[in-house]
Amino acid sequence: MLVGHLAVGFISKRIEPKLSLGTCLLAPLLADLLLFVFVILGIEQIEFGSGSGAAQFLHAINIGYSHSLLMGVVWAALLAGAYYALRHSVRAASILVAGVISHWVLDVISHQPDMPLAPGVNTELGFRLWSSIPATLAIEGGLWVVALIAYARMPARRSWPWWIVFGAGVLLLTLSWIGNISGPPPANPRTAPMASLIFITLVVAWGHWLNRLGSDPATNRLRGQTPIQVDSRG
Ligand SMILES: [Zn+2]
């Protein structure tokens, strides 16, 4: 999944405005970020075959450290623990735990049966949502639209620069998702993991940028600034 994971991030921000949107997006993307780091380091392996859409061409050979349920719990505890140490919010840290673990659940729904329970355990799950483009557009796309609306309608002051950065990012992400579910495999499989790692880093940076542009009262209170007036017009 791609925009399905991002949807979890936007909904997290809506539930807990104190969290930066960048952190909210990092949690559900953490497993993929780790995957590409581990692939570059040679710890995990993926292969690109042929066919249209990632459901066809992407083959997970060994992804137990980044993508198993057990390690998902470990990564969630590490991210949430680091957040709690810095910000002392149990509620926000719990939402990050849910965000990290949601990656496994959503990947099980969308992947071929390649999602491990633990490193070295052979039981692998996957309900192949991504094999059907119409079902993916309806379910993952529906989740994406609902999450974007929920986020955009938060009580916060939205400036023109915010709308431009938000709209352009959403358009690019939607196009890369369509490319992912229906397009060809990466032109250069050797550089694809690094390109994907840079892509995820940019998405998280985009979230932090949006957070700064679209200040909301709760975030400012946390930073010790004067709360700005809430503009309910959106
Ligand atoms: Zn994944």
Residues whose N, C-alpha, C, O or C-beta is under 5 A from the ligand:
A	BS01	ZN	A31 D32 D107
